[in-house]
Amino acid sequence: MIQVVRARHALVSGRLVHDFAFAADGGRIVRAGDGDSIVTQYPDAPRMDYGEERLLAPGAINGHSHCYQILLRGWADDWGFERWRSDALYRIIPQLTPDELYWVALSAFVEMLGNGITTVVEFFYLNGGGTQHLERLVEAAVDCGIRLVVARAWMDADFAPPAFREEIAQARRDTLALAEDLRGLGIMVCPAPHSLHAASAEMTRAAVDLARELGVPAHMHVAEARYEVEQVRGRTGLTPIAYLDSLGVLGSDFVAVHGIWQTEEEKELMAERGAALIHNPVTNQYLGDGIADIVGLRRRGVRVGLGTDCNLRPCIYDEMRAASFLQKIATLDGATLSAHDAWMMGTREGAHAIGIEAGDFTEGCYADWCVVDRTHPSFHPWSHPVNQMVYVSDPGIVVETFVGGRKVSDRRRAQRYGNERIAAEVRRVAERLRLPMDPAGPGT
């Protein structure tokens, strides 16, 4: 059934538009434009109207997430990457039962929805023991209503925990079955060779070959830390992006995650091959990874989106702000990577990077949006709202979130479950794993 949504103020392709409306049918936008015109075209359609106190914004696109890493917040802080990975990530996450993972994922997804994220690419590791964990994660996404893309990790390195590790044949079989099972739910499944240090060359090729067979992008962590460049160069004589190209996997269906440590030649190669990048600036700062040359990549035409990665706070507005500020300091130029650029990376350009039509109010896009409170103390009506959202906004500025035309979050409730219950269930998980409940934990 067609529904009409009309707003006094809306952000369309990063521009502020007044008296805007769109018509949605089957969860997608079929018409968009002037409010009077759209209402006239669909006089009998049910209508939602947003007045002076509200701003309509497209749903944010979270291009890279590990939802279970919310368990590491607040106690595994201030560690270098290798210690964080071995003493926190690899120690805690493999212990999660499928039921525990459900509540942890639900908590992360509900938090994302509350921050205006409507689509998340979940890069998921817990595949070595079968499909039960991933099935429960999908259930959490369906229950809360977030739009899910599964980047199903492939890992075969000896150092990886058994809960993450598998043979190529098993990874292919389970990924194919998952893609078939989730097709009816509209959930894209993308093979995701973990990285050049955790997935062999044979596994990387097999994963990308399957992605091409399925017609979906492949996702992979690439050049996140400086040590990876040194390892790959020592083993192959090539830098990471150049080595991926030598394997035949770098193309328009390849999504690199991070891509911090690249040569100028590698940036040109990414652009020539049409590869995309997901930038995770908050996590990059948190783990001390480095600053990616986002300005240089975008100037070359590389598609760039944003992700929350370790989910220190799963909010794309935070990532927009961090992306802009980091580029300004890296280039010593306050005009570099504007608020508008950062906004587009977190919305429409991020959607294009992961291969979906979303993140904007244009025909053919998913009808995903959030409602911003223009009376919120952090919202200043004399400032352009894109600059507001990127540079100033606080949590709580989003009052409602819709996915496919259906309300899935508001300030007063979480869809289906109360926030108190979710918090209690996740706390029980943390207590079973004996995670420190105060900052004076193993980080001291």
Secondary structure, DSSP 4 states (H G I P E B T S, - for coil): --EEEEEEEEEETTEEEEEEEEEEETTEEEEEEEHHHHHHHSTTS-EEEE-TTEEEEEPEEEEEE-GGGGGGTTTS-S--HHHIIIIIIHHHGGG--HHHHHHHHHHHHHHHHHTTEEEEEEEE---TT-SHHHHHHHHHHHHHT-EEEEEEEE---TTS-TTT---HHHHHHHHHHHHHHHHTTT-EEEEEE--TTTS-HHHHHHHHHHHHHHT--EEEEES-SHHHHHHHHHHHSS-HHHHHHHTT--STTEEEEE--S--HHHHHHHHHHT-EEEE-HHHHHHTT-----HHHHHHTT-EEEE--BTTSS--HHHHHHHHHHHHHHHHT-TTSS-HHHHHHHHTHHHHHHHT-S-SSSSTTSB--EEEEETTSTT--TTS-HHHIIIII--TT-EEEEEETTEEEEETTEESSS-HHHHHHHHHHHHHHTT--SSSSSTT-
